[in-house]
Amino acid sequence: MSLYLILALMTAAAIFAVLWPLSRRPQETAGDAHDVAVYRDQLDEIERDRRAGLIADSEAEAARIEISRRLLAAADSAGKTDAKAAIAPIWRKRAAALVALILLPLLAGALYIRLGSPQLPGAPLAGRLDAPLENRSIESMVAQVEAHLEKNPNDGQGWQVVAPVYMRMGRFNDAVRARANTIRLLGTSADREADLGEAQVAAANGVVTADAKATFDRALKADAGNIKAQYFTGLAAEQDGRPEEAARVWRAMLAKAPANAPYRTLIQRSLARVEPKAPAVEPNAPPQGPTQDDMAAAQQLTPEQRQEMIRGMVDRLAERLKTDASDFEGWLRLVRAYAVMGDKDKAREAAQSARGAIGDDAEKRKRLDELAKGLGIEG
């Protein structure tokens, strides 16, 4: 209804703009009116001169007759001009008024009915976000949703829709805010808490912070079988230096996971990091982290030797970064590795070297500082 009101007001404004000039009365012709006034002044001046004796009566009469003739001609011309101005444009005014009052609104309405969609309902927010990306960029869609949420900050569905988009765009802090608002407005659940924890870990560059761990605990309290919360609970144990606890969590997940579960490969790789004798990863999965040869070799090593092997891989990464300091993600992995190994001093040194390598890149500095804060090595 508000749209129709706006259209009606716009139409009324257009009609007023057309009719206003037509309603004004025609002005008198300036030239003829001026001549009439001049001739009258000349008549008065001749009469004053005659009374003062400056001109003879015969000369005054002749001059008065000539000026009177000119005055009558000018007055007649002015009268004819006024008549034309009053009569001639009447049909034009009526035609213009007819177009403005009747034809213009009818034409606009016909075009809208023909080309518009007055009965089409507004598309829901989720439907607009799911539109094909080739038709509109993801940035424009997010900007539209953000504008909507700025005006409607209590739209829980809107926050829930935009949160995973923020995750795909790498805007992890915005994803944390969106998922926290979703829980605040729509209520808590195991999946929503687990999603919030995932965003918190991503915002901390892969570190399961204390806040994220508390979020996953709430998810497991609501649903002890939540896959995402279970996995990150194991990751938190690994990062805290409790590999046995991490292995226990991930072994339990593998024991219950269906054979075709898409997350099995991730669990197997994670378990292999803390328990080299864990089942091998499926051969078709792309390699991540240590290779199968590394794992086979690690099975023959003592715990001390395995720790030495891990340190050797970390040292090789550190050596490579000395020659290729532009690998920012490599710096983040190195800082995290030293922190997980319990070597906080080397983690601080690596963070300081990374700051020197990235220069004035504000975004990278922000990510590095957040990682250092999450690992407890800031400063």
Beta strands, then each sheet from edge to edge (+ up, - down):
end
